[in-house]
Amino acid sequence: MSRSLHVRLDDSSAAALRVVRGNGASDSEAVRTALREAAARRRARSSIAAEVEQLAADKADRVEMRVIREQMAELAPDSVD
């Protein structure tokens, strides 16, 4: 199903459109490409955020990371003043 969309571009958006059209794409092709790429980036960020939340909620992982930090601190050389 096609849908028509009318937008007013500010200078920054017009410059971005020129970049996306750089390969000879039409305005419509460029906008579709930009929308797909933006959606993919947002999905990836959401996925990463969900993974971070999941890891932060993993008590065993937090304990293991604390133990590793303590071990690394023990191995670190004394500071020289």
N, CA, C and O atoms as a GROMACS GRO file, in nm:
protein
  324
    1MET      N    1   0.084  -0.116   0.000
    1MET     CA    2   0.000   0.000   0.000
    1MET      C    3   0.089   0.124   0.000
    1MET      O    4   0.175   0.138   0.088
    2SER      N    5   0.071   0.211  -0.095
    2SER     CA    6   0.147   0.336  -0.103
    2SER      C    7   0.080   0.443  -0.021
    2SER      O    8  -0.042   0.446  -0.006
    3ARG      N    9   0.160   0.529   0.032
    3ARG     CA   10   0.109   0.642   0.107
    3ARG      C   11   0.190   0.764   0.067
    3ARG      O   12   0.313   0.759   0.063
    4SER      N   13   0.123   0.871   0.039
    4SER     CA   14   0.188   0.995   0.000
    4SER      C   15   0.211   1.080   0.125
    4SER      O   16   0.127   1.082   0.216
    5LEU      N   17   0.324   1.148   0.128
    5LEU     CA   18   0.359   1.229   0.244
    5LEU      C   19   0.419   1.360   0.194
    5LEU      O   20   0.502   1.360   0.104
    6HIS      N   21   0.378   1.470   0.252
    6HIS     CA   22   0.430   1.602   0.216
    6HIS      C   23   0.505   1.656   0.336
    6HIS      O   24   0.451   1.658   0.447
    7VAL      N   25   0.628   1.701   0.316
    7VAL     CA   26   0.707   1.755   0.427
    7VAL      C   27   0.770   1.887   0.386
    7VAL      O   28   0.796   1.912   0.268
    8ARG      N   29   0.795   1.971   0.484
    8ARG     CA   30   0.871   2.094   0.463
    8ARG      C   31   1.007   2.073   0.525
    8ARG      O   32   1.019   2.041   0.643
    9LEU      N   33   1.110   2.091   0.445
    9LEU     CA   34   1.246   2.067   0.492
    9LEU      C   35   1.311   2.197   0.536
    9LEU      O   36   1.304   2.298   0.466
   10ASP      N   37   1.374   2.194   0.652
   10ASP     CA   38   1.457   2.307   0.691
   10ASP      C   39   1.592   2.290   0.622
   10ASP      O   40   1.614   2.191   0.552
   11ASP      N   41   1.682   2.385   0.640
   11ASP     CA   42   1.811   2.380   0.570
   11ASP      C   43   1.890   2.254   0.605
   11ASP      O   44   1.951   2.192   0.517
   12SER      N   45   1.888   2.218   0.730
   12SER     CA   46   1.962   2.099   0.773
   12SER      C   47   1.905   1.972   0.710
   12SER      O   48   1.980   1.886   0.665
   13SER      N   49   1.773   1.962   0.707
   13SER     CA   50   1.709   1.844   0.647
   13SER      C   51   1.732   1.839   0.497
   13SER      O   52   1.750   1.732   0.440
   14ALA      N   53   1.730   1.955   0.432
   14ALA     CA   54   1.755   1.961   0.287
   14ALA      C   55   1.898   1.915   0.257
   14ALA      O   56   1.922   1.844   0.159
   15ALA      N   57   1.992   1.956   0.341
   15ALA     CA   58   2.131   1.914   0.323
   15ALA      C   59   2.143   1.763   0.342
   15ALA      O   60   2.215   1.696   0.268
   16ALA      N   61   2.072   1.709   0.443
   16ALA     CA   62   2.075   1.565   0.467
   16ALA      C   63   2.014   1.490   0.348
   16ALA      O   64   2.064   1.384   0.309
   17LEU      N   65   1.908   1.544   0.291
   17LEU     CA   66   1.845   1.480   0.174
   17LEU      C   67   1.943   1.477   0.057
   17LEU      O   68   1.949   1.378  -0.016
   18ARG      N   69   2.018   1.584   0.038
   18ARG     CA   70   2.118   1.585  -0.071
   18ARG      C   71   2.222   1.475  -0.050
   18ARG      O   72   2.265   1.412  -0.146
   19VAL      N   73   2.260   1.453   0.075
   19VAL     CA   74   2.357   1.346   0.104
   19VAL      C   75   2.298   1.211   0.070
   19VAL      O   76   2.363   1.128   0.005
   20VAL      N   77   2.175   1.186   0.113
   20VAL     CA   78   2.111   1.057   0.088
   20VAL      C   79   2.086   1.037  -0.061
   20VAL      O   80   2.090   0.924  -0.110
   21ARG      N   81   2.060   1.146  -0.133
   21ARG     CA   82   2.037   1.136  -0.278
   21ARG      C   83   2.167   1.127  -0.355
   21ARG      O   84   2.165   1.115  -0.478
   22GLY      N   85   2.279   1.133  -0.287
   22GLY     CA   86   2.410   1.135  -0.351
   22GLY      C   87   2.434   1.025  -0.452
   22GLY      O   88   2.514   1.042  -0.544
   23ASN      N   89   2.366   0.913  -0.438
   23ASN     CA   90   2.385   0.802  -0.532
   23ASN      C   91   2.288   0.809  -0.649
   23ASN      O   92   2.275   0.713  -0.725
   24GLY      N   93   2.220   0.923  -0.664
   24GLY     CA   94   2.128   0.939  -0.776
   24GLY      C   95   1.985   0.900  -0.747
   24GLY      O   96   1.903   0.892  -0.838
   25ALA      N   97   1.953   0.875  -0.621
   25ALA     CA   98   1.818   0.835  -0.585
   25ALA      C   99   1.722   0.953  -0.597
   25ALA      O  100   1.763   1.068  -0.587
   26SER      N  101   1.597   0.922  -0.619
   26SER     CA  102   1.494   1.026  -0.620
   26SER      C  103   1.467   1.069  -0.477
   26SER      O  104   1.512   1.005  -0.382
   27ASP      N  105   1.393   1.178  -0.462
   27ASP     CA  106   1.355   1.222  -0.327
   27ASP      C  107   1.281   1.110  -0.253
   27ASP      O  108   1.310   1.082  -0.137
   28SER      N  109   1.186   1.047  -0.321
   28SER     CA  110   1.108   0.940  -0.257
   28SER      C  111   1.196   0.823  -0.215
   28SER      O  112   1.182   0.772  -0.104
   29GLU      N  113   1.286   0.781  -0.303
   29GLU     CA  114   1.376   0.670  -0.270
   29GLU      C  115   1.466   0.707  -0.153
   29GLU      O  116   1.489   0.626  -0.063
   30ALA      N  117   1.517   0.830  -0.155
   30ALA     CA  118   1.606   0.876  -0.049
   30ALA      C  119   1.533   0.880   0.086
   30ALA      O  120   1.589   0.838   0.187
   31VAL      N  121   1.411   0.928   0.087
   31VAL     CA  122   1.335   0.936   0.212
   31VAL      C  123   1.303   0.795   0.262
   31VAL      O  124   1.314   0.769   0.382
   32ARG      N  125   1.263   0.705   0.173
   32ARG     CA  126   1.235   0.567   0.215
   32ARG      C  127   1.360   0.503   0.275
   32ARG      O  128   1.352   0.436   0.378
   33THR      N  129   1.474   0.523   0.209
   33THR     CA  130   1.601   0.468   0.259
   33THR      C  131   1.633   0.526   0.397
   33THR      O  132   1.669   0.452   0.488
   34ALA      N  133   1.621   0.657   0.411
   34ALA     CA  134   1.652   0.722   0.539
   34ALA      C  135   1.560   0.672   0.649
   34ALA      O  136   1.605   0.650   0.762
   35LEU      N  137   1.431   0.654   0.619
   35LEU     CA  138   1.338   0.605   0.720
   35LEU      C  139   1.372   0.462   0.763
   35LEU      O  140   1.369   0.431   0.882
   36ARG      N  141   1.405   0.376   0.666
   36ARG     CA  142   1.442   0.238   0.700
   36ARG      C  143   1.568   0.236   0.785
   36ARG      O  144   1.576   0.161   0.882
   37GLU      N  145   1.668   0.318   0.748
   37GLU     CA  146   1.793   0.322   0.824
   37GLU      C  147   1.770   0.375   0.966
   37GLU      O  148   1.826   0.323   1.062
   38ALA      N  149   1.688   0.479   0.978
   38ALA     CA  150   1.658   0.535   1.110
   38ALA      C  151   1.585   0.432   1.197
   38ALA      O  152   1.615   0.418   1.315
   39ALA      N  153   1.490   0.361   1.138
   39ALA     CA  154   1.415   0.259   1.212
   39ALA      C  155   1.509   0.147   1.258
   39ALA      O  156   1.498   0.100   1.370
   40ALA      N  157   1.601   0.106   1.171
   40ALA     CA  158   1.696   0.000   1.208
   40ALA      C  159   1.785   0.045   1.324
   40ALA      O  160   1.812  -0.033   1.415
   41ARG      N  161   1.831   0.172   1.321
   41ARG     CA  162   1.914   0.223   1.430
   41ARG      C  163   1.834   0.225   1.561
   41ARG      O  164   1.887   0.188   1.666
   42ARG      N  165   1.710   0.267   1.555
   42ARG     CA  166   1.628   0.272   1.677
   42ARG      C  167   1.603   0.132   1.732
   42ARG      O  168   1.608   0.111   1.853
   43ARG      N  169   1.578   0.036   1.642
   43ARG     CA  170   1.558  -0.102   1.688
   43ARG      C  171   1.686  -0.154   1.754
   43ARG      O  172   1.680  -0.221   1.858
   44ALA      N  173   1.800  -0.124   1.694
   44ALA     CA  174   1.927  -0.169   1.750
   44ALA      C  175   1.951  -0.106   1.887
   44ALA      O  176   1.994  -0.175   1.980
   45ARG      N  177   1.924   0.024   1.901
   45ARG     CA  178   1.941   0.090   2.030
   45ARG      C  179   1.848   0.030   2.135
   45ARG      O  180   1.888   0.009   2.249
   46SER      N  181   1.725   0.003   2.096
   46SER     CA  182   1.630  -0.058   2.190
   46SER      C  183   1.678  -0.195   2.233
   46SER      O  184   1.666  -0.232   2.350
   47SER      N  185   1.731  -0.271   2.139
   47SER     CA  186   1.782  -0.404   2.169
   47SER      C  187   1.900  -0.397   2.264
   47SER      O  188   1.909  -0.476   2.359
   48ILE      N  189   1.990  -0.303   2.240
   48ILE     CA  190   2.106  -0.286   2.327
   48ILE      C  191   2.062  -0.242   2.466
   48ILE      O  192   2.113  -0.293   2.566
   49ALA      N  193   1.968  -0.148   2.473
   49ALA     CA  194   1.918  -0.101   2.602
   49ALA      C  195   1.855  -0.216   2.680
   49ALA      O  196   1.874  -0.227   2.802
   50ALA      N  197   1.780  -0.300   2.613
   50ALA     CA  198   1.717  -0.415   2.680
   50ALA      C  199   1.823  -0.512   2.730
   50ALA      O  200   1.809  -0.567   2.840
   51GLU      N  201   1.927  -0.533   2.653
   51GLU     CA  202   2.035  -0.622   2.695
   51GLU      C  203   2.108  -0.566   2.816
   51GLU      O  204   2.143  -0.640   2.908
   52VAL      N  205   2.132  -0.435   2.816
   52VAL     CA  206   2.198  -0.371   2.930
   52VAL      C  207   2.113  -0.387   3.056
   52VAL      O  208   2.165  -0.420   3.162
   53GLU      N  209   1.982  -0.365   3.043
   53GLU     CA  210   1.893  -0.382   3.158
   53GLU      C  211   1.896  -0.526   3.209
   53GLU      O  212   1.897  -0.550   3.330
   54GLN      N  213   1.898  -0.620   3.116
   54GLN     CA  214   1.901  -0.761   3.155
   54GLN      C  215   2.031  -0.793   3.228
   54GLN      O  216   2.029  -0.862   3.330
   55LEU      N  217   2.142  -0.743   3.177
   55LEU     CA  218   2.271  -0.768   3.242
   55LEU      C  219   2.277  -0.701   3.378
   55LEU      O  220   2.329  -0.760   3.473
   56ALA      N  221   2.226  -0.580   3.388
   56ALA     CA  222   2.227  -0.508   3.516
   56ALA      C  223   2.143  -0.580   3.621
   56ALA      O  224   2.171  -0.570   3.740
   57ALA      N  225   2.042  -0.652   3.578
   57ALA     CA  226   1.955  -0.724   3.671
   57ALA      C  227   2.011  -0.861   3.710
   57ALA      O  228   1.955  -0.928   3.797
   58ASP      N  229   2.121  -0.902   3.648
   58ASP     CA  230   2.181  -1.033   3.675
   58ASP      C  231   2.273  -1.023   3.796
   58ASP      O  232   2.388  -0.980   3.785
   59LYS      N  233   2.221  -1.063   3.913
   59LYS     CA  234   2.297  -1.049   4.038
   59LYS      C  235   2.427  -1.129   4.033
   59LYS      O  236   2.531  -1.080   4.078
   60ALA      N  237   2.423  -1.249   3.980
   60ALA     CA  238   2.544  -1.332   3.973
   60ALA      C  239   2.652  -1.263   3.889
   60ALA      O  240   2.770  -1.268   3.923
   61ASP      N  241   2.611  -1.201   3.781
   61ASP     CA  242   2.707  -1.131   3.695
   61ASP      C  243   2.766  -1.011   3.768
   61ASP      O  244   2.886  -0.985   3.758
   62ARG      N  245   2.684  -0.938   3.842
   62ARG     CA  246   2.735  -0.823   3.917
   62ARG      C  247   2.835  -0.866   4.023
   62ARG      O  248   2.936  -0.799   4.044
   63VAL      N  249   2.807  -0.977   4.090
   63VAL     CA  250   2.899  -1.029   4.191
   63VAL      C  251   3.031  -1.068   4.126
   63VAL      O  252   3.138  -1.036   4.177
   64GLU      N  253   3.023  -1.136   4.012
   64GLU     CA  254   3.144  -1.178   3.942
   64GLU      C  255   3.226  -1.057   3.898
   64GLU      O  256   3.348  -1.057   3.911
   65MET      N  257   3.160  -0.954   3.847
   65MET     CA  258   3.232  -0.833   3.804
   65MET      C  259   3.299  -0.764   3.924
   65MET      O  260   3.410  -0.712   3.911
   66ARG      N  261   3.233  -0.762   4.040
   66ARG     CA  262   3.292  -0.702   4.160
   66ARG      C  263   3.416  -0.779   4.201
   66ARG      O  264   3.518  -0.719   4.234
   67VAL      N  265   3.409  -0.912   4.198
   67VAL     CA  266   3.524  -0.995   4.233
   67VAL      C  267   3.640  -0.968   4.137
   67VAL      O  268   3.754  -0.955   4.180
   68ILE      N  269   3.611  -0.958   4.009
   68ILE     CA  270   3.715  -0.931   3.909
   68ILE      C  271   3.777  -0.794   3.934
   68ILE      O  272   3.899  -0.780   3.927
   69ARG      N  273   3.694  -0.692   3.964
   69ARG     CA  274   3.749  -0.558   3.993
   69ARG      C  275   3.841  -0.562   4.114
   69ARG      O  276   3.947  -0.499   4.115
   70GLU      N  277   3.800  -0.636   4.217
   70GLU     CA  278   3.884  -0.647   4.336
   70GLU      C  279   4.016  -0.716   4.305
   70GLU      O  280   4.121  -0.675   4.354
   71GLN      N  281   4.011  -0.822   4.223
   71GLN     CA  282   4.133  -0.893   4.185
   71GLN      C  283   4.224  -0.802   4.102
   71GLN      O  284   4.346  -0.802   4.120
   72MET      N  285   4.165  -0.725   4.012
   72MET     CA  286   4.245  -0.634   3.929
   72MET      C  287   4.308  -0.526   4.016
   72MET      O  288   4.423  -0.486   3.992
   73ALA      N  289   4.236  -0.478   4.116
   73ALA     CA  290   4.290  -0.376   4.206
   73ALA      C  291   4.408  -0.429   4.284
   73ALA      O  292   4.504  -0.357   4.309
   74GLU      N  293   4.402  -0.555   4.322
   74GLU     CA  294   4.513  -0.617   4.394
   74GLU      C  295   4.636  -0.630   4.306
   74GLU      O  296   4.749  -0.624   4.355
   75LEU      N  297   4.616  -0.649   4.177
   75LEU     CA  298   4.728  -0.666   4.084
   75LEU      C  299   4.788  -0.532   4.037
   75LEU      O  300   4.899  -0.528   3.984
   76ALA      N  301   4.715  -0.426   4.057
   76ALA     CA  302   4.760  -0.295   4.008
   76ALA      C  303   4.881  -0.249   4.088
   76ALA      O  304   4.887  -0.270   4.209
   77PRO      N  305   4.978  -0.188   4.021
   77PRO     CA  306   5.095  -0.139   4.093
   77PRO      C  307   5.056  -0.024   4.186
   77PRO      O  308   4.959   0.049   4.162
   78ASP      N  309   5.134  -0.010   4.294
   78ASP     CA  310   5.112   0.102   4.384
   78ASP      C  311   5.140   0.231   4.309
   78ASP      O  312   5.230   0.237   4.225
   79SER      N  313   5.062   0.336   4.340
   79SER     CA  314   5.084   0.463   4.273
   79SER      C  315   5.214   0.524   4.321
   79SER      O  316   5.252   0.512   4.437
   80VAL      N  317   5.282   0.590   4.228
   80VAL     CA  318   5.410   0.655   4.258
   80VAL      C  319   5.384   0.803   4.268
   80VAL      O  320   5.337   0.864   4.172
   81ASP      N  321   5.415   0.862   4.383
   81ASP     CA  322   5.394   1.004   4.401
   81ASP      C  323   5.522   1.080   4.402
   81ASP      O  324   5.521   1.203   4.416
   0.00000   0.00000   0.00000
